[in-house]
């Protein structure tokens, strides 16, 4: 699946992806930044 998305986005090098999740808080920090930027809410939050 990742390979398919990489191909669609035209990303040539994906070696860095394995290092991305080495620091566990990174994914949560980035999720929160994206959520705040686009105004997304958790499904558990009331409307």
C-alpha distance matrix in Angstrom:
0.0 3.8 5.4 5.2 6.5 8.7 10.0 10.8 12.6 14.3 13.9 15.7 15.7 13.1 15.6 16.7 13.5 14.7 18.0 16.9 16.9 20.0 22.2 21.4 23.2 21.2 18.4 21.2 23.2 20.6 19.7 23.5 23.9 21.4 22.9 26.4 25.8 24.5 26.7 24.0 25.5 24.3 24.4 27.2 29.4 32.0 32.0
3.8 0.0 3.8 5.4 5.2 6.1 8.5 9.9 10.6 12.1 10.9 12.7 12.3 9.6 12.1 13.0 9.9 11.6 14.7 13.6 14.1 17.2 19.4 19.1 20.8 18.5 16.0 19.1 20.8 18.0 17.8 21.5 21.7 19.4 21.4 24.7 23.9 23.0 25.5 23.2 24.9 24.0 24.6 27.4 29.3 32.1 32.2
5.4 3.8 0.0 3.8 5.5 5.0 6.1 8.6 9.9 10.3 9.6 10.6 10.9 9.0 11.8 13.5 11.3 13.0 16.2 15.7 16.8 19.5 22.0 22.1 24.0 21.4 19.2 22.6 23.9 21.0 21.1 24.8 24.6 22.3 24.6 27.7 26.5 25.7 28.4 26.3 28.3 27.5 28.2 31.0 32.8 35.6 35.5
5.2 5.4 3.8 0.0 3.8 5.5 5.1 6.3 8.7 9.9 10.4 12.2 13.4 12.0 15.2 16.6 14.2 16.2 19.3 18.3 19.3 22.3 24.5 24.3 25.7 23.1 20.6 23.6 25.0 21.8 21.5 25.1 24.8 22.1 24.1 27.2 25.9 24.6 27.3 25.2 27.3 26.8 27.1 30.2 32.0 34.4 34.0
6.5 5.2 5.5 3.8 0.0 3.8 5.3 5.0 6.1 8.5 8.8 11.5 12.6 11.0 14.5 15.1 12.7 15.3 17.9 16.2 17.5 20.8 22.5 22.2 23.3 20.4 17.9 20.8 21.9 18.5 18.2 21.8 21.3 18.4 20.6 23.7 22.2 21.0 23.9 22.0 24.3 24.1 24.7 27.9 29.3 31.8 31.3
8.7 6.1 5.0 5.5 3.8 0.0 3.8 5.5 5.2 6.0 5.3 7.8 8.8 7.8 11.5 12.4 10.7 13.6 16.0 14.9 16.8 19.7 21.6 22.0 23.1 20.0 18.1 21.4 22.0 18.7 19.2 22.7 21.8 19.4 22.1 24.8 23.1 22.5 25.6 24.0 26.5 26.4 27.5 30.5 31.8 34.5 33.9
10.0 8.5 6.1 5.1 5.3 3.8 0.0 3.8 5.4 5.0 6.4 8.1 10.4 10.4 14.0 15.5 14.2 16.9 19.4 18.5 20.4 23.3 25.3 25.7 26.9 23.8 21.9 25.0 25.7 22.2 22.6 26.0 25.0 22.4 25.0 27.7 25.8 24.8 28.0 26.5 29.1 29.2 29.9 33.2 34.4 36.9 36.2
10.8 9.9 8.6 6.3 5.0 5.5 3.8 0.0 3.8 5.5 8.0 10.7 13.1 13.0 16.8 17.6 16.0 19.0 21.3 19.8 21.6 24.8 26.3 26.4 27.2 24.1 21.8 24.6 25.1 21.5 21.5 24.8 23.6 20.6 23.1 25.7 23.6 22.3 25.5 24.1 26.9 27.3 27.9 31.3 32.4 34.6 33.6
12.6 10.6 9.9 8.7 6.1 5.2 5.4 3.8 0.0 3.8 5.6 9.1 11.3 11.5 15.3 15.4 14.3 17.7 19.4 17.7 19.9 23.0 24.3 24.7 25.1 21.7 19.9 22.7 22.7 19.0 19.5 22.6 21.1 18.3 21.1 23.4 21.1 20.3 23.7 22.7 25.7 26.4 27.5 30.8 31.6 33.9 32.9
14.3 12.1 10.3 9.9 8.5 6.0 5.0 5.5 3.8 0.0 3.8 6.2 9.3 10.6 14.3 15.1 14.7 18.0 19.7 18.6 21.2 23.9 25.5 26.4 27.0 23.6 22.1 25.2 25.1 21.5 22.5 25.5 23.8 21.4 24.4 26.6 24.1 23.6 27.1 26.3 29.3 29.9 31.2 34.4 35.2 37.6 36.6
13.9 10.9 9.6 10.4 8.8 5.3 6.4 8.0 5.6 3.8 0.0 3.8 5.9 7.1 10.7 11.4 11.3 14.6 16.1 15.3 18.1 20.6 22.2 23.4 24.2 20.7 19.6 23.0 22.8 19.4 20.8 23.9 22.2 20.3 23.5 25.6 23.4 23.4 26.8 26.0 28.8 29.2 30.7 33.7 34.6 37.3 36.6
15.7 12.7 10.6 12.2 11.5 7.8 8.1 10.7 9.1 6.2 3.8 0.0 3.8 6.7 9.5 11.1 12.0 14.7 16.3 16.3 19.3 21.2 23.2 24.8 26.0 22.5 21.9 25.4 25.2 22.1 23.7 26.8 25.2 23.6 26.9 28.9 26.8 27.0 30.4 29.6 32.3 32.5 34.1 37.0 37.9 40.8 40.2
15.7 12.3 10.9 13.4 12.6 8.8 10.4 13.1 11.3 9.3 5.9 3.8 0.0 3.8 5.9 7.6 9.0 11.5 12.8 13.3 16.3 17.9 20.1 21.9 23.4 20.0 19.7 23.4 23.2 20.5 22.4 25.5 24.1 22.9 26.3 28.3 26.5 27.1 30.3 29.4 31.8 31.8 33.6 36.1 37.2 40.3 40.0
13.1 9.6 9.0 12.0 11.0 7.8 10.4 13.0 11.5 10.6 7.1 6.7 3.8 0.0 3.8 5.4 5.5 8.0 9.9 10.3 13.0 14.7 17.1 18.7 20.4 17.3 16.7 20.4 20.7 18.1 19.8 23.1 22.1 21.0 24.1 26.4 25.1 25.5 28.5 27.2 29.4 29.0 30.7 33.1 34.4 37.6 37.6
15.6 12.1 11.8 15.2 14.5 11.5 14.0 16.8 15.3 14.3 10.7 9.5 5.9 3.8 0.0 3.8 5.5 6.3 7.8 9.5 12.1 12.9 15.7 17.7 19.8 17.0 17.0 20.8 21.1 19.1 21.1 24.2 23.5 22.9 25.9 28.1 27.1 27.9 30.7 29.4 31.3 30.7 32.5 34.6 36.0 39.4 39.7
16.7 13.0 13.5 16.6 15.1 12.4 15.5 17.6 15.4 15.1 11.4 11.1 7.6 5.4 3.8 0.0 3.8 5.6 5.4 6.4 9.6 10.5 12.7 15.0 16.6 13.6 14.1 17.8 17.7 15.8 18.2 21.1 20.2 20.0 23.1 25.0 24.1 25.3 28.0 26.9 28.8 28.3 30.5 32.4 33.6 37.0 37.3
13.5 9.9 11.3 14.2 12.7 10.7 14.2 16.0 14.3 14.7 11.3 12.0 9.0 5.5 5.5 3.8 0.0 3.8 5.3 5.0 7.4 9.4 11.7 13.2 15.0 12.2 11.7 15.5 16.1 14.1 15.8 19.1 18.7 18.1 20.9 23.2 22.6 23.4 25.9 24.4 26.0 25.3 27.3 29.3 30.6 34.0 34.5
14.7 11.6 13.0 16.2 15.3 13.6 16.9 19.0 17.7 18.0 14.6 14.7 11.5 8.0 6.3 5.6 3.8 0.0 3.8 5.5 6.5 7.4 10.6 12.1 14.8 12.7 12.5 16.2 17.3 15.9 17.5 20.7 20.8 20.5 23.0 25.4 25.3 26.1 28.3 26.6 27.8 26.6 28.4 30.1 31.8 35.3 36.1
18.0 14.7 16.2 19.3 17.9 16.0 19.4 21.3 19.4 19.7 16.1 16.3 12.8 9.9 7.8 5.4 5.3 3.8 0.0 3.8 5.6 5.2 8.0 10.4 12.7 10.6 11.5 15.0 15.5 14.6 16.8 19.6 19.5 19.9 22.5 24.4 24.4 25.7 27.9 26.4 27.7 26.7 28.9 30.3 31.7 35.3 36.2
16.9 13.6 15.7 18.3 16.2 14.9 18.5 19.8 17.7 18.6 15.3 16.3 13.3 10.3 9.5 6.4 5.0 5.5 3.8 0.0 3.8 5.7 7.0 8.7 10.3 7.6 8.1 11.7 12.1 10.9 13.1 15.9 15.8 16.1 18.7 20.7 20.6 22.0 24.1 22.7 24.0 23.2 25.5 27.1 28.2 31.8 32.6
16.9 14.1 16.8 19.3 17.5 16.8 20.4 21.6 19.9 21.2 18.1 19.3 16.3 13.0 12.1 9.6 7.4 6.5 5.6 3.8 0.0 3.8 5.3 5.8 8.4 6.9 6.8 10.2 11.6 11.2 12.6 15.4 16.2 16.6 18.5 20.8 21.4 22.5 24.1 22.3 23.0 21.7 23.8 25.0 26.5 30.2 31.3
20.0 17.2 19.5 22.3 20.8 19.7 23.3 24.8 23.0 23.9 20.6 21.2 17.9 14.7 12.9 10.5 9.4 7.4 5.2 5.7 3.8 0.0 3.8 5.9 9.0 8.4 9.6 12.4 13.4 13.8 15.6 17.9 18.7 19.6 21.5 23.4 24.2 25.7 27.1 25.5 26.0 24.6 26.9 27.7 29.2 32.9 34.3
22.2 19.4 22.0 24.5 22.5 21.6 25.3 26.3 24.3 25.5 22.2 23.2 20.1 17.1 15.7 12.7 11.7 10.6 8.0 7.0 5.3 3.8 0.0 3.8 5.8 5.7 8.0 10.0 10.6 11.8 13.8 15.4 16.3 17.8 19.6 21.0 22.1 24.0 25.1 23.8 24.2 22.9 25.5 26.0 27.2 30.9 32.4
21.4 19.1 22.1 24.3 22.2 22.0 25.7 26.4 24.7 26.4 23.4 24.8 21.9 18.7 17.7 15.0 13.2 12.1 10.4 8.7 5.8 5.9 3.8 0.0 3.8 5.5 6.4 7.6 9.4 10.9 11.9 13.6 15.3 16.6 17.7 19.5 21.1 22.6 23.3 21.6 21.5 19.9 22.3 22.7 24.0 27.8 29.5
23.2 20.8 24.0 25.7 23.3 23.1 26.9 27.2 25.1 27.0 24.2 26.0 23.4 20.4 19.8 16.6 15.0 14.8 12.7 10.3 8.4 9.0 5.8 3.8 0.0 3.8 5.6 5.2 6.1 8.6 9.9 10.6 12.3 14.3 15.2 16.5 18.3 20.2 20.7 19.3 19.3 18.0 20.9 21.1 21.9 25.7 27.2
21.2 18.5 21.4 23.1 20.4 20.0 23.8 24.1 21.7 23.6 20.7 22.5 20.0 17.3 17.0 13.6 12.2 12.7 10.6 7.6 6.9 8.4 5.7 5.5 3.8 0.0 3.8 5.4 5.1 6.1 8.5 9.9 10.6 12.3 14.0 15.4 16.4 18.3 19.5 18.4 19.1 18.3 21.3 22.2 22.8 26.5 27.5
18.4 16.0 19.2 20.6 17.9 18.1 21.9 21.8 19.9 22.1 19.6 21.9 19.7 16.7 17.0 14.1 11.7 12.5 11.5 8.1 6.8 9.6 8.0 6.4 5.6 3.8 0.0 3.8 5.5 5.2 6.0 8.6 9.9 10.5 12.0 14.2 15.3 16.5 17.6 15.9 16.6 15.6 18.2 19.4 20.4 24.0 25.0
21.2 19.1 22.6 23.6 20.8 21.4 25.0 24.6 22.7 25.2 23.0 25.4 23.4 20.4 20.8 17.8 15.5 16.2 15.0 11.7 10.2 12.4 10.0 7.6 5.2 5.4 3.8 0.0 3.8 5.5 5.0 6.1 8.6 9.9 10.3 12.2 14.1 15.5 15.8 14.2 14.2 13.1 16.1 16.8 17.4 21.1 22.4
23.2 20.8 23.9 25.0 21.9 22.0 25.7 25.1 22.7 25.1 22.8 25.2 23.2 20.7 21.1 17.7 16.1 17.3 15.5 12.1 11.6 13.4 10.6 9.4 6.1 5.1 5.5 3.8 0.0 3.8 5.5 5.2 6.2 8.7 9.8 10.6 12.2 14.4 15.1 14.3 14.9 14.7 18.1 18.9 18.8 22.4 23.3
20.6 18.0 21.0 21.8 18.5 18.7 22.2 21.5 19.0 21.5 19.4 22.1 20.5 18.1 19.1 15.8 14.1 15.9 14.6 10.9 11.2 13.8 11.8 10.9 8.6 6.1 5.2 5.5 3.8 0.0 3.8 5.4 5.0 6.1 8.4 9.8 10.4 12.3 13.8 13.0 14.4 14.6 17.8 19.3 19.3 22.7 23.1
19.7 17.8 21.1 21.5 18.2 19.2 22.6 21.5 19.5 22.5 20.8 23.7 22.4 19.8 21.1 18.2 15.8 17.5 16.8 13.1 12.6 15.6 13.8 11.9 9.9 8.5 6.0 5.0 5.5 3.8 0.0 3.8 5.5 5.2 6.0 8.6 9.9 10.7 11.7 10.0 11.1 11.0 14.1 15.7 15.9 19.3 19.8
23.5 21.5 24.8 25.1 21.8 22.7 26.0 24.8 22.6 25.5 23.9 26.8 25.5 23.1 24.2 21.1 19.1 20.7 19.6 15.9 15.4 17.9 15.4 13.6 10.6 9.9 8.6 6.1 5.2 5.4 3.8 0.0 3.8 5.5 5.0 6.0 8.5 10.0 10.1 9.3 9.9 10.4 14.0 15.0 14.5 17.8 18.3
23.9 21.7 24.6 24.8 21.3 21.8 25.0 23.6 21.1 23.8 22.2 25.2 24.1 22.1 23.5 20.2 18.7 20.8 19.5 15.8 16.2 18.7 16.3 15.3 12.3 10.6 9.9 8.6 6.2 5.0 5.5 3.8 0.0 3.8 5.4 5.2 6.0 8.6 9.7 10.1 11.9 13.2 16.7 18.2 17.2 20.2 20.1
21.4 19.4 22.3 22.1 18.4 19.4 22.4 20.6 18.3 21.4 20.3 23.6 22.9 21.0 22.9 20.0 18.1 20.5 19.9 16.1 16.6 19.6 17.8 16.6 14.3 12.3 10.5 9.9 8.7 6.1 5.2 5.5 3.8 0.0 3.8 5.5 5.1 6.1 8.2 7.9 10.5 12.1 15.2 17.4 16.6 19.4 18.9
22.9 21.4 24.6 24.1 20.6 22.1 25.0 23.1 21.1 24.4 23.5 26.9 26.3 24.1 25.9 23.1 20.9 23.0 22.5 18.7 18.5 21.5 19.6 17.7 15.2 14.0 12.0 10.3 9.8 8.4 6.0 5.0 5.4 3.8 0.0 3.8 5.6 5.5 5.7 4.7 6.8 8.7 11.9 13.9 12.9 15.7 15.3
26.4 24.7 27.7 27.2 23.7 24.8 27.7 25.7 23.4 26.6 25.6 28.9 28.3 26.4 28.1 25.0 23.2 25.4 24.4 20.7 20.8 23.4 21.0 19.5 16.5 15.4 14.2 12.2 10.6 9.8 8.6 6.0 5.2 5.5 3.8 0.0 3.8 5.6 5.1 6.5 8.4 11.0 14.4 15.9 14.0 16.4 15.8
25.8 23.9 26.5 25.9 22.2 23.1 25.8 23.6 21.1 24.1 23.4 26.8 26.5 25.1 27.1 24.1 22.6 25.3 24.4 20.6 21.4 24.2 22.1 21.1 18.3 16.4 15.3 14.1 12.2 10.4 9.9 8.5 6.0 5.1 5.6 3.8 0.0 3.8 5.7 7.9 10.9 13.7 16.8 18.8 17.1 19.2 18.0
24.5 23.0 25.7 24.6 21.0 22.5 24.8 22.3 20.3 23.6 23.4 27.0 27.1 25.5 27.9 25.3 23.4 26.1 25.7 22.0 22.5 25.7 24.0 22.6 20.2 18.3 16.5 15.5 14.4 12.3 10.7 10.0 8.6 6.1 5.5 5.6 3.8 0.0 3.8 5.6 9.2 12.3 14.8 17.3 15.7 17.5 15.8
26.7 25.5 28.4 27.3 23.9 25.6 28.0 25.5 23.7 27.1 26.8 30.4 30.3 28.5 30.7 28.0 25.9 28.3 27.9 24.1 24.1 27.1 25.1 23.3 20.7 19.5 17.6 15.8 15.1 13.8 11.7 10.1 9.7 8.2 5.7 5.1 5.7 3.8 0.0 3.8 6.5 10.1 12.7 14.7 12.6 14.1 12.4
24.0 23.2 26.3 25.2 22.0 24.0 26.5 24.1 22.7 26.3 26.0 29.6 29.4 27.2 29.4 26.9 24.4 26.6 26.4 22.7 22.3 25.5 23.8 21.6 19.3 18.4 15.9 14.2 14.3 13.0 10.0 9.3 10.1 7.9 4.7 6.5 7.9 5.6 3.8 0.0 3.8 6.9 9.3 11.8 10.4 12.3 11.2
25.5 24.9 28.3 27.3 24.3 26.5 29.1 26.9 25.7 29.3 28.8 32.3 31.8 29.4 31.3 28.8 26.0 27.8 27.7 24.0 23.0 26.0 24.2 21.5 19.3 19.1 16.6 14.2 14.9 14.4 11.1 9.9 11.9 10.5 6.8 8.4 10.9 9.2 6.5 3.8 0.0 3.8 6.4 8.2 6.6 9.0 8.7
24.3 24.0 27.5 26.8 24.1 26.4 29.2 27.3 26.4 29.9 29.2 32.5 31.8 29.0 30.7 28.3 25.3 26.6 26.7 23.2 21.7 24.6 22.9 19.9 18.0 18.3 15.6 13.1 14.7 14.6 11.0 10.4 13.2 12.1 8.7 11.0 13.7 12.3 10.1 6.9 3.8 0.0 3.8 5.3 5.4 8.7 9.8
24.4 24.6 28.2 27.1 24.7 27.5 29.9 27.9 27.5 31.2 30.7 34.1 33.6 30.7 32.5 30.5 27.3 28.4 28.9 25.5 23.8 26.9 25.5 22.3 20.9 21.3 18.2 16.1 18.1 17.8 14.1 14.0 16.7 15.2 11.9 14.4 16.8 14.8 12.7 9.3 6.4 3.8 0.0 3.8 5.5 7.8 9.0
27.2 27.4 31.0 30.2 27.9 30.5 33.2 31.3 30.8 34.4 33.7 37.0 36.1 33.1 34.6 32.4 29.3 30.1 30.3 27.1 25.0 27.7 26.0 22.7 21.1 22.2 19.4 16.8 18.9 19.3 15.7 15.0 18.2 17.4 13.9 15.9 18.8 17.3 14.7 11.8 8.2 5.3 3.8 0.0 3.8 6.4 9.2
29.4 29.3 32.8 32.0 29.3 31.8 34.4 32.4 31.6 35.2 34.6 37.9 37.2 34.4 36.0 33.6 30.6 31.8 31.7 28.2 26.5 29.2 27.2 24.0 21.9 22.8 20.4 17.4 18.8 19.3 15.9 14.5 17.2 16.6 12.9 14.0 17.1 15.7 12.6 10.4 6.6 5.4 5.5 3.8 0.0 3.8 6.4
32.0 32.1 35.6 34.4 31.8 34.5 36.9 34.6 33.9 37.6 37.3 40.8 40.3 37.6 39.4 37.0 34.0 35.3 35.3 31.8 30.2 32.9 30.9 27.8 25.7 26.5 24.0 21.1 22.4 22.7 19.3 17.8 20.2 19.4 15.7 16.4 19.2 17.5 14.1 12.3 9.0 8.7 7.8 6.4 3.8 0.0 3.8
32.0 32.2 35.5 34.0 31.3 33.9 36.2 33.6 32.9 36.6 36.6 40.2 40.0 37.6 39.7 37.3 34.5 36.1 36.2 32.6 31.3 34.3 32.4 29.5 27.2 27.5 25.0 22.4 23.3 23.1 19.8 18.3 20.1 18.9 15.3 15.8 18.0 15.8 12.4 11.2 8.7 9.8 9.0 9.2 6.4 3.8 0.0
